[in-house]
Amino acid sequence: MPHFEPPMHWADHEDIAMALYEKFGDDFTEAKIYRIRFTDLIEWVLGLNNFDGTREQATEGHLEQIQAKWVYEWRDNQ
């Protein structure tokens, strides 16, 4: 039976951050994560397998939270 992953939405900051860390690994350090342009971050989030949201729903607050959680995820894995 395949493993079902519920769809992620913009407010699922931690889940999105974990998915981004899994995708990019240590390609992005803390400093690099905070320098990612929001336009790029939006594209990457929209490209995640089980992400269910639209570009229009992305807010600066969501993007900042995703970056912060991604940094925590990166730190936890160092």
PAKEVEX-643988 format. One record per residue: x, y, z of N, C-alpha, C in turn; residue in three letters. Coordinates in steps of 0.02 Angstrom, whole numbers, plus 50000, padded with zeros to 5 digits. Atoms other than C-alpha are relative to their C-alpha. Last residue first. Example, Ala and Ser with C-alpha at 12.3 -4.5 7.8 and 13.67 -1.06 7.14 Angstrom:
residues 2
<site><n_u>49958</n_u><n_v>49941</n_v><n_w>49997</n_w><ca_u>50684</ca_u><ca_v>49947</ca_v><ca_w>50357</ca_w><c_u>49961</c_u><c_v>50055</c_v><c_w>50037</c_w><residuo>SER</residuo></site>
<site><n_u>50045</n_u><n_v>49941</n_v><n_w>50000</n_w><ca_u>50615</ca_u><ca_v>49775</ca_v><ca_w>50390</ca_w><c_u>50045</c_u><c_v>50060</c_v><c_w>50000</c_w><residuo>ALA</residuo></site>
***
This chain:
residues 78
<site><n_u>49928</n_u><n_v>49988</n_v><n_w>50004</n_w><ca_u>51241</ca_u><ca_v>50980</ca_v><ca_w>50547</ca_w><c_u>50036</c_u><c_v>49963</c_v><c_w>50056</c_w><residuo>GLN</residuo></site>
<site><n_u>49967</n_u><n_v>50053</n_v><n_w>50037</n_w><ca_u>51067</ca_u><ca_v>50908</ca_v><ca_w>50523</ca_w><c_u>50075</c_u><c_v>50010</c_v><c_w>49994</c_w><residuo>ASN</residuo></site>
<site><n_u>50011</n_u><n_v>50064</n_v><n_w>49967</n_w><ca_u>50978</ca_u><ca_v>51009</ca_v><ca_w>50656</ca_w><c_u>50039</c_u><c_v>49943</c_v><c_w>49967</c_w><residuo>ASP</residuo></site>
<site><n_u>49960</n_u><n_v>50003</n_v><n_w>49938</n_w><ca_u>51057</ca_u><ca_v>51167</ca_v><ca_w>50586</ca_w><c_u>49993</c_u><c_v>49933</c_v><c_w>50035</c_w><residuo>ARG</residuo></site>
<site><n_u>49930</n_u><n_v>50006</n_v><n_w>50020</n_w><ca_u>50983</ca_u><ca_v>51134</ca_v><ca_w>50413</ca_w><c_u>50045</c_u><c_v>49993</c_v><c_w>50062</c_w><residuo>TRP</residuo></site>
<site><n_u>49992</n_u><n_v>50068</n_v><n_w>50027</n_w><ca_u>50811</ca_u><ca_v>51103</ca_v><ca_w>50485</ca_w><c_u>50072</c_u><c_v>49988</c_v><c_w>49981</c_w><residuo>GLU</residuo></site>
<site><n_u>50000</n_u><n_v>50045</n_v><n_w>49942</n_w><ca_u>50822</ca_u><ca_v>51262</ca_v><ca_w>50589</ca_w><c_u>50012</c_u><c_v>49928</c_v><c_w>49978</c_w><residuo>TYR</residuo></site>
<site><n_u>49938</n_u><n_v>49990</n_v><n_w>49963</n_w><ca_u>50875</ca_u><ca_v>51359</ca_v><ca_w>50433</ca_w><c_u>50003</c_u><c_v>49953</c_v><c_w>50060</c_w><residuo>VAL</residuo></site>
<site><n_u>49950</n_u><n_v>50035</n_v><n_w>50040</n_w><ca_u>50730</ca_u><ca_v>51284</ca_v><ca_w>50335</ca_w><c_u>50068</c_u><c_v>50006</c_v><c_w>50034</c_w><residuo>TRP</residuo></site>
<site><n_u>50006</n_u><n_v>50071</n_v><n_w>49984</n_w><ca_u>50613</ca_u><ca_v>51339</ca_v><ca_w>50475</ca_w><c_u>50052</c_u><c_v>49959</c_v><c_w>49961</c_w><residuo>LYS</residuo></site>
<site><n_u>49978</n_u><n_v>50010</n_v><n_w>49931</n_w><ca_u>50674</ca_u><ca_v>51519</ca_v><ca_w>50458</ca_w><c_u>49999</c_u><c_v>49926</c_v><c_w>50019</c_w><residuo>ALA</residuo></site>
<site><n_u>49927</n_u><n_v>49991</n_v><n_w>49996</n_w><ca_u>50661</ca_u><ca_v>51517</ca_v><ca_w>50268</ca_w><c_u>50025</c_u><c_v>49985</c_v><c_w>50070</c_w><residuo>GLN</residuo></site>
<site><n_u>49970</n_u><n_v>50058</n_v><n_w>50034</n_w><ca_u>50485</ca_u><ca_v>51444</ca_v><ca_w>50274</ca_w><c_u>50076</c_u><c_v>50005</c_v><c_w>50004</c_w><residuo>ILE</residuo></site>
<site><n_u>50005</n_u><n_v>50057</n_v><n_w>49954</n_w><ca_u>50434</ca_u><ca_v>51575</ca_v><ca_w>50403</ca_w><c_u>50032</c_u><c_v>49937</c_v><c_w>49970</c_w><residuo>GLN</residuo></site>
<site><n_u>49952</n_u><n_v>49989</n_v><n_w>49945</n_w><ca_u>50499</ca_u><ca_v>51715</ca_v><ca_w>50292</ca_w><c_u>50000</c_u><c_v>49942</c_v><c_w>50049</c_w><residuo>GLU</residuo></site>
<site><n_u>49933</n_u><n_v>50012</n_v><n_w>50028</n_w><ca_u>50406</ca_u><ca_v>51643</ca_v><ca_w>50142</ca_w><c_u>50053</c_u><c_v>50010</c_v><c_w>50053</c_w><residuo>LEU</residuo></site>
<site><n_u>49989</n_u><n_v>50072</n_v><n_w>50010</n_w><ca_u>50243</ca_u><ca_v>51628</ca_v><ca_w>50239</ca_w><c_u>50071</c_u><c_v>49987</c_v><c_w>49977</c_w><residuo>HIS</residuo></site>
<site><n_u>49997</n_u><n_v>50033</n_v><n_w>49935</n_w><ca_u>50256</ca_u><ca_v>51807</ca_v><ca_w>50302</ca_w><c_u>50012</c_u><c_v>49925</c_v><c_w>49993</c_w><residuo>GLY</residuo></site>
<site><n_u>49933</n_u><n_v>49988</n_v><n_w>49974</n_w><ca_u>50298</ca_u><ca_v>51874</ca_v><ca_w>50129</ca_w><c_u>50008</c_u><c_v>49964</c_v><c_w>50067</c_w><residuo>GLU</residuo></site>
<site><n_u>49992</n_u><n_v>49934</n_v><n_w>49969</n_w><ca_u>50138</ca_u><ca_v>51794</ca_v><ca_w>50067</ca_w><c_u>50072</c_u><c_v>50007</c_v><c_w>50025</c_w><residuo>THR</residuo></site>
<site><n_u>49935</n_u><n_v>49990</n_v><n_w>49966</n_w><ca_u>50110</ca_u><ca_v>51653</ca_v><ca_w>49943</ca_w><c_u>50003</c_u><c_v>50071</c_v><c_w>50029</c_w><residuo>ALA</residuo></site>
<site><n_u>50009</n_u><n_v>50009</n_v><n_w>49928</n_w><ca_u>49925</ca_u><ca_v>51627</ca_v><ca_w>49904</ca_w><c_u>50065</c_u><c_v>50011</c_v><c_w>50039</c_w><residuo>GLN</residuo></site>
<site><n_u>50037</n_u><n_v>49943</n_v><n_w>49973</n_w><ca_u>49941</ca_u><ca_v>51701</ca_v><ca_w>49729</ca_w><c_u>49991</c_u><c_v>49996</c_v><c_w>50076</c_w><residuo>GLU</residuo></site>
<site><n_u>49954</n_u><n_v>49943</n_v><n_w>49996</n_w><ca_u>50075</ca_u><ca_v>51575</ca_v><ca_w>49682</ca_w><c_u>49966</c_u><c_v>50059</c_v><c_w>50035</c_w><residuo>ARG</residuo></site>
<site><n_u>49988</n_u><n_v>49960</n_v><n_w>50060</n_w><ca_u>49951</ca_u><ca_v>51437</ca_v><ca_w>49715</ca_w><c_u>50049</c_u><c_v>50056</c_v><c_w>50015</c_w><residuo>THR</residuo></site>
<site><n_u>50013</n_u><n_v>49929</n_v><n_w>49988</n_w><ca_u>49938</ca_u><ca_v>51295</ca_v><ca_w>49839</ca_w><c_u>50015</c_u><c_v>50038</c_v><c_w>49936</c_w><residuo>GLY</residuo></site>
<site><n_u>50065</n_u><n_v>49983</n_v><n_w>50029</n_w><ca_u>49941</ca_u><ca_v>51107</ca_v><ca_w>49848</ca_w><c_u>49983</c_u><c_v>50072</c_v><c_w>50018</c_w><residuo>ASP</residuo></site>
<site><n_u>50020</n_u><n_v>49932</n_v><n_w>49982</n_w><ca_u>50118</ca_u><ca_v>51047</ca_v><ca_w>49875</ca_w><c_u>49935</c_u><c_v>50018</c_v><c_w>49964</c_w><residuo>PHE</residuo></site>
<site><n_u>50068</n_u><n_v>50000</n_v><n_w>49973</n_w><ca_u>50132</ca_u><ca_v>50858</ca_v><ca_w>49865</ca_w><c_u>49979</c_u><c_v>50069</c_v><c_w>50024</c_w><residuo>ASN</residuo></site>
<site><n_u>50047</n_u><n_v>50053</n_v><n_w>50022</n_w><ca_u>50278</ca_u><ca_v>50844</ca_v><ca_w>49747</ca_w><c_u>49930</c_u><c_v>50008</c_v><c_w>50026</c_w><residuo>ASN</residuo></site>
<site><n_u>49998</n_u><n_v>50057</n_v><n_w>49954</n_w><ca_u>50367</ca_u><ca_v>51010</ca_v><ca_w>49780</ca_w><c_u>49943</c_u><c_v>49951</c_v><c_w>49983</c_w><residuo>LEU</residuo></site>
<site><n_u>49976</n_u><n_v>50060</n_v><n_w>50033</n_w><ca_u>50373</ca_u><ca_v>51121</ca_v><ca_w>49625</ca_w><c_u>50005</c_u><c_v>49939</c_v><c_w>50045</c_w><residuo>GLY</residuo></site>
<site><n_u>50052</n_u><n_v>50022</n_v><n_w>50047</n_w><ca_u>50264</ca_u><ca_v>51259</ca_v><ca_w>49698</ca_w><c_u>50020</c_u><c_v>49935</c_v><c_w>49966</c_w><residuo>LEU</residuo></site>
<site><n_u>50055</n_u><n_v>50026</n_v><n_w>49960</n_w><ca_u>50388</ca_u><ca_v>51269</ca_v><ca_w>49843</ca_w><c_u>49945</c_u><c_v>49974</c_v><c_w>49954</c_w><residuo>VAL</residuo></site>
<site><n_u>49979</n_u><n_v>50063</n_v><n_w>49970</n_w><ca_u>50536</ca_u><ca_v>51285</ca_v><ca_w>49725</ca_w><c_u>49943</c_u><c_v>49969</c_v><c_w>50040</c_w><residuo>TRP</residuo></site>
<site><n_u>49996</n_u><n_v>50051</n_v><n_w>50052</n_w><ca_u>50450</ca_u><ca_v>51419</ca_v><ca_w>49620</ca_w><c_u>50016</c_u><c_v>49931</c_v><c_w>50029</c_w><residuo>GLU</residuo></site>
<site><n_u>50069</n_u><n_v>50016</n_v><n_w>50021</n_w><ca_u>50402</ca_u><ca_v>51520</ca_v><ca_w>49774</ca_w><c_u>50000</c_u><c_v>49944</c_v><c_w>49948</c_w><residuo>ILE</residuo></site>
<site><n_u>50029</n_u><n_v>50041</n_v><n_w>49948</n_w><ca_u>50580</ca_u><ca_v>51510</ca_v><ca_w>49840</ca_w><c_u>49929</c_u><c_v>49979</c_v><c_w>49982</c_w><residuo>LEU</residuo></site>
<site><n_u>49973</n_u><n_v>50068</n_v><n_w>50007</n_w><ca_u>50649</ca_u><ca_v>51575</ca_v><ca_w>49676</ca_w><c_u>49967</c_u><c_v>49953</c_v><c_w>50050</c_w><residuo>ASP</residuo></site>
<site><n_u>50025</n_u><n_v>50025</n_v><n_w>50064</n_w><ca_u>50535</ca_u><ca_v>51729</ca_v><ca_w>49677</ca_w><c_u>50024</c_u><c_v>49928</c_v><c_w>49988</c_w><residuo>THR</residuo></site>
<site><n_u>50067</n_u><n_v>50027</n_v><n_w>49990</n_w><ca_u>50572</ca_u><ca_v>51751</ca_v><ca_w>49863</ca_w><c_u>49971</c_u><c_v>49973</c_v><c_w>49935</c_w><residuo>PHE</residuo></site>
<site><n_u>50052</n_u><n_v>49953</n_v><n_w>50022</n_w><ca_u>50755</ca_u><ca_v>51771</ca_v><ca_w>49822</ca_w><c_u>49932</c_u><c_v>49967</c_v><c_w>50008</c_w><residuo>ARG</residuo></site>
<site><n_u>50041</n_u><n_v>50025</n_v><n_w>50056</n_w><ca_u>50866</ca_u><ca_v>51656</ca_v><ca_w>49925</ca_w><c_u>49947</c_u><c_v>50053</c_v><c_w>49983</c_w><residuo>ILE</residuo></site>
<site><n_u>49990</n_u><n_v>49957</n_v><n_w>50059</n_w><ca_u>50986</ca_u><ca_v>51758</ca_v><ca_w>50033</ca_w><c_u>49959</c_u><c_v>49977</c_v><c_w>49939</c_w><residuo>ARG</residuo></site>
<site><n_u>50028</n_u><n_v>49933</n_v><n_w>49989</n_w><ca_u>50923</ca_u><ca_v>51688</ca_v><ca_w>50199</ca_w><c_u>50010</c_u><c_v>50047</c_v><c_w>49940</c_w><residuo>TYR</residuo></site>
<site><n_u>50073</n_u><n_v>50006</n_v><n_w>49995</n_w><ca_u>50952</ca_u><ca_v>51510</ca_v><ca_w>50138</ca_w><c_u>49969</c_u><c_v>50069</c_v><c_w>50007</c_w><residuo>ILE</residuo></site>
<site><n_u>50029</n_u><n_v>50006</n_v><n_w>50068</n_w><ca_u>51128</ca_u><ca_v>51555</ca_v><ca_w>50081</ca_w><c_u>49924</c_u><c_v>49996</c_v><c_w>50002</c_w><residuo>LYS</residuo></site>
<site><n_u>49994</n_u><n_v>49935</n_v><n_w>50034</n_w><ca_u>51179</ca_u><ca_v>51617</ca_v><ca_w>50254</ca_w><c_u>49968</c_u><c_v>49999</c_v><c_w>49931</c_w><residuo>ALA</residuo></site>
<site><n_u>50044</n_u><n_v>49951</n_v><n_w>49968</n_w><ca_u>51110</ca_u><ca_v>51461</ca_v><ca_w>50339</ca_w><c_u>50002</c_u><c_v>50067</c_v><c_w>49963</c_w><residuo>GLU</residuo></site>
<site><n_u>49982</n_u><n_v>49989</n_v><n_w>49930</n_w><ca_u>51197</ca_u><ca_v>51346</ca_v><ca_w>50215</ca_w><c_u>49952</c_u><c_v>50052</c_v><c_w>50028</c_w><residuo>THR</residuo></site>
<site><n_u>50014</n_u><n_v>49934</n_v><n_w>49973</n_w><ca_u>51115</ca_u><ca_v>51289</ca_v><ca_w>50054</ca_w><c_u>50018</c_u><c_v>50001</c_v><c_w>50074</c_w><residuo>PHE</residuo></site>
<site><n_u>49983</n_u><n_v>49952</n_v><n_w>50052</n_w><ca_u>51185</ca_u><ca_v>51144</ca_v><ca_w>49954</ca_w><c_u>49991</c_u><c_v>50071</c_v><c_w>50026</c_w><residuo>ASP</residuo></site>
<site><n_u>49954</n_u><n_v>49949</n_v><n_w>49975</n_w><ca_u>51178</ca_u><ca_v>51047</ca_v><ca_w>50117</ca_w><c_u>50024</c_u><c_v>50047</c_v><c_w>49946</c_w><residuo>ASP</residuo></site>
<site><n_u>49948</n_u><n_v>50022</n_v><n_w>49953</n_w><ca_u>51024</ca_u><ca_v>50949</ca_v><ca_w>50070</ca_w><c_u>50042</c_u><c_v>50057</c_v><c_w>50024</c_w><residuo>GLY</residuo></site>
<site><n_u>49937</n_u><n_v>49965</n_v><n_w>50012</n_w><ca_u>50931</ca_u><ca_v>51026</ca_v><ca_w>49922</ca_w><c_u>50056</c_u><c_v>49980</c_v><c_w>50046</c_w><residuo>PHE</residuo></site>
<site><n_u>49986</n_u><n_v>49990</n_v><n_w>50071</n_w><ca_u>50778</ca_u><ca_v>50912</ca_v><ca_w>49907</ca_w><c_u>50070</c_u><c_v>50028</c_v><c_w>49988</c_w><residuo>LYS</residuo></site>
<site><n_u>49990</n_u><n_v>50066</n_v><n_w>50031</n_w><ca_u>50773</ca_u><ca_v>50846</ca_v><ca_w>50084</ca_w><c_u>50020</c_u><c_v>50007</c_v><c_w>49927</c_w><residuo>GLU</residuo></site>
<site><n_u>49936</n_u><n_v>50026</n_v><n_w>49977</n_w><ca_u>50801</ca_u><ca_v>51023</ca_v><ca_w>50149</ca_w><c_u>50014</c_u><c_v>49931</c_v><c_w>49970</c_w><residuo>TYR</residuo></site>
<site><n_u>49947</n_u><n_v>49963</n_v><n_w>50034</n_w><ca_u>50661</ca_u><ca_v>51086</ca_v><ca_w>50039</ca_w><c_u>50068</c_u><c_v>49976</c_v><c_w>50022</c_w><residuo>LEU</residuo></site>
<site><n_u>49999</n_u><n_v>50024</n_v><n_w>50070</n_w><ca_u>50544</ca_u><ca_v>50949</ca_v><ca_w>50101</ca_w><c_u>50055</c_u><c_v>50035</c_v><c_w>49961</c_w><residuo>ALA</residuo></site>
<site><n_u>49971</n_u><n_v>50067</n_v><n_w>50000</n_w><ca_u>50588</ca_u><ca_v>50988</ca_v><ca_w>50282</ca_w><c_u>50005</c_u><c_v>49973</c_v><c_w>49929</c_w><residuo>MET</residuo></site>
<site><n_u>49928</n_u><n_v>49993</n_v><n_w>49986</n_w><ca_u>50556</ca_u><ca_v>51174</ca_v><ca_w>50253</ca_w><c_u>50035</c_u><c_v>49932</c_v><c_w>49999</c_w><residuo>ALA</residuo></site>
<site><n_u>49969</n_u><n_v>49974</n_v><n_w>50061</n_w><ca_u>50388</ca_u><ca_v>51136</ca_v><ca_w>50172</ca_w><c_u>50076</c_u><c_v>50005</c_v><c_w>50010</c_w><residuo>ILE</residuo></site>
<site><n_u>50001</n_u><n_v>50055</n_v><n_w>50049</n_w><ca_u>50336</ca_u><ca_v>51027</ca_v><ca_w>50319</ca_w><c_u>50034</c_u><c_v>50022</c_v><c_w>49935</c_w><residuo>ASP</residuo></site>
<site><n_u>49951</n_u><n_v>50051</n_v><n_w>49979</n_w><ca_u>50391</ca_u><ca_v>51162</ca_v><ca_w>50443</ca_w><c_u>50004</c_u><c_v>49943</c_v><c_w>49949</c_w><residuo>GLU</residuo></site>
<site><n_u>49931</n_u><n_v>49976</n_v><n_w>50005</n_w><ca_u>50302</ca_u><ca_v>51304</ca_v><ca_w>50353</ca_w><c_u>50051</c_u><c_v>49945</c_v><c_w>50015</c_w><residuo>HIS</residuo></site>
<site><n_u>49963</n_u><n_v>50058</n_v><n_w>49973</n_w><ca_u>50136</ca_u><ca_v>51215</ca_v><ca_w>50328</ca_w><c_u>50075</c_u><c_v>50013</c_v><c_w>49997</c_w><residuo>ASP</residuo></site>
<site><n_u>49993</n_u><n_v>49993</n_v><n_w>49927</n_w><ca_u>50047</ca_u><ca_v>51383</ca_v><ca_w>50308</ca_w><c_u>50038</c_u><c_v>49942</c_v><c_w>50032</c_w><residuo>ALA</residuo></site>
<site><n_u>49952</n_u><n_v>49948</n_v><n_w>49981</n_w><ca_u>50081</ca_u><ca_v>51385</ca_v><ca_w>50120</ca_w><c_u>50011</c_u><c_v>50005</c_v><c_w>50075</c_w><residuo>TRP</residuo></site>
<site><n_u>50024</n_u><n_v>49933</n_v><n_w>50020</n_w><ca_u>49991</ca_u><ca_v>51219</ca_v><ca_w>50095</ca_w><c_u>50050</c_u><c_v>50051</c_v><c_w>50026</c_w><residuo>HIS</residuo></site>
<site><n_u>49975</n_u><n_v>49944</n_v><n_w>49961</n_w><ca_u>50053</ca_u><ca_v>51040</ca_v><ca_w>50098</ca_w><c_u>49972</c_u><c_v>50065</c_v><c_w>49972</c_w><residuo>MET</residuo></site>
<site><n_u>49974</n_u><n_v>49943</n_v><n_w>50036</n_w><ca_u>49951</ca_u><ca_v>50894</ca_v><ca_w>50031</ca_w><c_u>50024</c_u><c_v>50055</c_v><c_w>50048</c_w><residuo>PRO</residuo></site>
<site><n_u>50051</n_u><n_v>49948</n_v><n_w>50010</n_w><ca_u>49934</ca_u><ca_v>50742</ca_v><ca_w>50143</ca_w><c_u>50030</c_u><c_v>50060</c_v><c_w>49963</c_w><residuo>PRO</residuo></site>
<site><n_u>49979</n_u><n_v>49939</n_v><n_w>49967</n_w><ca_u>50065</ca_u><ca_v>50609</ca_v><ca_w>50112</ca_w><c_u>49947</c_u><c_v>50053</c_v><c_w>49987</c_w><residuo>GLU</residuo></site>
<site><n_u>50036</n_u><n_v>49939</n_v><n_w>50020</n_w><ca_u>49999</ca_u><ca_v>50437</ca_v><ca_w>50075</ca_w><c_u>50025</c_u><c_v>50059</c_v><c_w>50040</c_w><residuo>PHE</residuo></site>
<site><n_u>50002</n_u><n_v>49952</n_v><n_w>49944</n_w><ca_u>50121</ca_u><ca_v>50292</ca_v><ca_w>50084</ca_w><c_u>49966</c_u><c_v>50064</c_v><c_w>49976</c_w><residuo>HIS</residuo></site>
<site><n_u>49956</n_u><n_v>49941</n_v><n_w>50003</n_w><ca_u>50080</ca_u><ca_v>50166</ca_v><ca_w>49949</ca_w><c_u>49989</c_u><c_v>50047</c_v><c_w>50059</c_w><residuo>PRO</residuo></site>
<site><n_u>50042</n_u><n_v>49940</n_v><n_w>50000</n_w><ca_u>50000</ca_u><ca_v>50000</ca_v><ca_w>50000</ca_w><c_u>50044</c_u><c_v>50062</c_v><c_w>50000</c_w><residuo>MET</residuo></site>
***
